[in-house]
């Protein structure tokens, strides 16, 4: 389908950036991963999508320092080292890659839009499919799916941005009669804690909802999980062929894990270029073996139900005393591809990349075994 290099290495396209508030985080994740691709097996093809949605490639995209002076909205304004490319979903076109890994975070990428494009182009990719990606990024839909599957979630109330703007008093009453402070207010479809605020009283709640309403048309207010710690688990694979990582407890500096905790602290002067890898954490999390097994089993259940592909990190709240758990959200792909969890599990970053490619190709091959056409005489009938 595609051309190969003289050494017959597979051409691995790494897709990142895009029109998302998590654009910069995506760059960090992609550059980290590209630096760990096994060069004896693959030729890396960076596929960078700028903040206006245009596609670029070039070897300079492998260097994190290149982005410090790059105009992320108009790359051509600050460099002539990149090559503008056009992506076509036409499978007869020459795409120049054999397989892709998505390192996009947030809208126009992590939400299933890229998955649909690559499905149409019939290119293997290591990331959730359209439905799994869309459900995972949408916190509200995800909660409804988990409730239907019997997976516990924290208590919550939701409403639209329009409802908030037009009926603030009614929305506040709905929240305060259903939930107890402290509360967390979130946009429905953003990650990296963007637009997320903790509220301990009505005035803070008003301010938090106003902030979230700047980012999304649907808003969620959640009750805090009392006497709990956050515990995260990574998963790789699809269907019944999955692996789960060791657990982690992220260490926050405030009442919740903020954007600054995740990406601006923990790595000294270079913390901003280390992404989630710079976050302070306990690995493994300080929980019992039984609770860890419960989290692993639930992780597999969720990923199988979503028909997930590639790698994800699933965030939970866990009560170490009662050993109760509540699922928070699915991050697919996770910041830094959760490589730190896999290294702690015994899999190097390079091995993680190889596993992602293997799973992408296996899922692609399985899909081609399914029936996509049937015999029909419907066009011969009079209409």
N, C-alpha and C positions, 0 to 999 in steps of 0.2 A: 504493500500500500504506500509505503514511503521509502525515500532513499536512505541508504546507510553510508556511514563513513568508510574510508578504505580499510579500517581495522574491523569493520562489521560490528562496531559498538551500537547498542540501542541508543536512539536519540530520545532523551528524557526531557520533555517540556515541563518547566516549572512555572505555573501560572500564579500571578500575585498582583497586588495593588487594587485597582478598580475604584468605582465611584462609591466610596464607603467612608464613614467617619473613622473606621479602623484601618485606613489605608497605610499609615506609617507602621502600625503593628504588623500588618501583612508583609511589609518589606523586610522587617527584622526576621520574621519567621522564615521567609523564603531564602534570604541570604544565609542564615544559619544552616538551613537544610542543604543548599547548593554546595556549601563548603564541605559537606560530609558525604556527597554522592560518590560511590566507588568508581573512580575514573578508569579502572581497568575494564569495567562492564558497560559504562554509559558515557555518552557525551551530553553535557548539560546544555539545554537551550532555554535561556531565560525568556519568559513571555510576560512582560510587564505591561499592565494596563494603567494608564495615567488617570488623574482625577476627572478627566473629561470622557473617559471610556475609550481612548485610542490605544492601540497595541504597538509595543516597541520590543526590539531585541538588540542584543549587543553584549560583548564580553565584559564591558565596564559594569554591567548590572550585577556582577558577581561580588563586587567590592562595596561594603557598607559605607565607606568613606565617600563614594561617588555621589551618594544621595544627599550629602550634607550641603552641597551647592546646587543640586538639581532642582529646577522648577517643576514640582510635582503636578502642577496644573498644565504647564506648557513646556515639556522637556526640551523641545527644539529651541526655546529661547535662551537656554543656558549651555547647550552642548550640541555638537554635530557628530558625536560618536555613536549615537543610536540609529537604528534602522527602523523606519515605520513599516509595519506589516498589516496585512488585511487577513482576517480569519474568515474562512468560508465554511459553512456547514455542508457544502456539497461534497459528498464522499468521493467524487471523481477528481477533485482537486488534489494537488500535491501539497500536503501540509508540512512535511519536513520533520515530523516527530513520530515516534512509534508508540509512546505511552506518555501520559501526563500525570503530574501530581499537583493538586490544588493547594495553594498556601494562602488563599483569600480568606479574609475575615469580614463578617458583616454583609450588608446588602450588595447586590449585583455580583455575587460570587458564592458566598457560603450559603445563600438562600435557595440554591437549586437552579439558578439561572445559567451558570456555567455548565452544570451537569446536563441540562437540556441541550445546550449547544454541542457539547461533545458527544452526547447520545446521537444527535442528528448526524454528526460528522463521522460516527462509527469509530471513534478513537478511544482505546482503553484509557481509563482514568482512575486514579486512586482517590476517591472521595465518595461521600454518600450520593445516591441517585436523587432524582428530582424530588420525590415525595419525602424521603428520609431527610434530605437537607432542609426542605421547606418546613417540615414539622419540627425539626431540631432547633432551628433558629427562631421559631415563633413560640415564645414562652407561654402564651395563652393557649394556643392549639396543643402544644406539648403537654400542658397540665391536663387538659381534657382527655387526651389520649392515655396518659398515665392513669388517671382516675378510672377510665373505662377498663384498663388492664389490671386494676387492683394494686397499682404501685402507689404508695402514699406520697402525697405532696402537702406542702404547708397550706394553711388556710389563706384564702385570697379573695379579693373583690376586683372586678375589672369594669371599665367603662371607656367610652370613646372620648377623644379630644373635644369633639363637638358638644357632647353631653357636659363635659367639665366647663367649657366656655359659656354654655347657656344656662346650666343649672348647678352652679357650684354648691349651693347650700344643700340641695338634695343629694349630691354625690358625697359630700362630707358626712351627712347623716347616714348614708348607706354604709360607708366605711366604718364609722365609729360605732354603729349598732351591730356590726358583724365581726369586727376585729378588735384586738386589744393592742395598745402601744407596748413596746416600740414597733414601728412598721417600716417596711421598705417599699419605696415607690420605684417602678421600673418602666421604661418604654418596652413595648411587647417584643420588638424584634432587633434590639441592639445587643452587642456583647461588650466584653472588656470593661464592664461596669460603667460604660458611658451613659450619663443621664440617670444613674442610680443614686438615690439619697435615702438616708435613714431619718425617720421622723419620730420624735418622742412626745410631740404635742400637736395641737390643731394648727398653730401657726407654722410650724415646721412642715406639717403635712401639706398645707396650702402651697408653701414655697416649693416643696418637692414635686408636687403634681404640676405646678407651673413649669418647672424645669423639664420634667419628662415630656410634657406636651410640646416642647420645642423640637423633639426628636421623632415622635411617632403619633399616629392617629388613634392608637389603642393603648391604654395605660393599665398597669397592674399594681395593686397595693397588696403586699403580703404581710402576714403576721410573722414575727420573728420566731424561729425555732428555739424554744427555751431549753437551757441546760444542754445545748448541743455544741459540737465542734464541726467544722467543715472538713469533710474527707473526700478526696478525689481519687478516681480510678481511671486508667486509660484502657482502651480496648482496640484491638486491631483485627481485621479480617471481616468475614461476612457469614451470615447464616449460622450453620453449626460448626463452621471452621473459624473459631475466634480464639484469641489469647487475651488474657487480662494481666495488667501490670500489678506491681505492688501498690500500696496505698500511700497517700500523702496528706498531711495536715498543713495547709497554708497558714502562715503567721501574718496576721494583719496588724497594722499600727493604729487603726481606728476601730469603730464599732462594726465595720464591714470591710471587705476586701475591695479597696478602691482601685481606680485606674492607676493612681500614683503608686500604690502598693505593688501592682502587677508589673509596671513598666518603667517607673522612674526612681525606684528605690532598690536597695539590696545589692547593687553592683558597682558602687562607687561612682567615679566619673564616667565609667563605661556602662553604667546600669541601663541607660537608655537604649543601648544597642544589643542587649542580651535578652530582652523580652521576658517571657515568663520564667526563663532559666535563672534570672537574677532574683527571683522572689525567695524570701526566707521561708523555709518549710521544714517539717519533720517527716523523714522517710525512713521506715514506714510510719504510718500514723500510730499514735499511742492508743490502740484498741485491742480487744481480745481476738484470739484466733477465730472464735465463733462469729464475732461481728464482722471480721474481715471476710470470712467465707460468705456471709449473708450479702455483703456489698458486692462481692465478685459474682455471685449467682444473680443478683438483681441487675448488675451491669450487663451480663450476658443476655438476660431476659429482655431488657430494653433494646439492646442493639439488634437482637434477632427480630423483635417485633417491628422495629423501624426498617428492617432489611438494610441496615447500615453497611457501608463499605469504607475501606481505608482505615484511618485512625481517628479516634475521638477521645475526649476526656469527659467523663460524666461526673458531675459535682453533686455530692450528697450532704445532708445534715445528719449527724449521727449522735445519739445519746449514749455515751460509753457505759452508763449505769444500767439503764433499762434495755439497751441494745436495740432500740427502735431507730429506724432510718426514714428519711424523707428525701426524695430525689429533687434536686434543684433544677439543673439544666444539662443539656448535651452541648458540648463544644466540638464541632466537626467541620474543619480541622481545628485542633486546639492550638493555643499560642505555643510557639516553639515546637510544635508537633508532639508535645509532651515527651520529648526525647529523654529528659532527665528521669522520668518515671521508668522508661524502658532500660536506660543504663543501670538504674538501681535494681532492675529485674534480671539483668544479665545479658541484655541485648544492646549492642553498640548502635550509635546513630546510623552508621553505614549499613549495618544489618537491618535496621528499621526501614531504611530506604529500599533495600532489596526486597524485604517482605511486602512493602507497599506495592511495588511493581509486580511482584508475583501474584498478589491478590487481585490487582487490577486486571492483569492478563487472564487469570482464571475466571473472574466474574464475566469478562468480555466473551471468553470462549463459551462459557455456560449459556450466556444469553443467546449466542448464535446457534445453540442446540435446540432452542425453543421454536415453535411454529410461529411464523410471522405472516403467513399468507394461506388462504384457503381457496379451493376451487368453488367458483360461483358462476351461475348463468344470469345473474341479475341484470347485467348490461344488455343481454339479448332479448329481454322481455320488453313488451310495449309499455311505455310509461304514461 
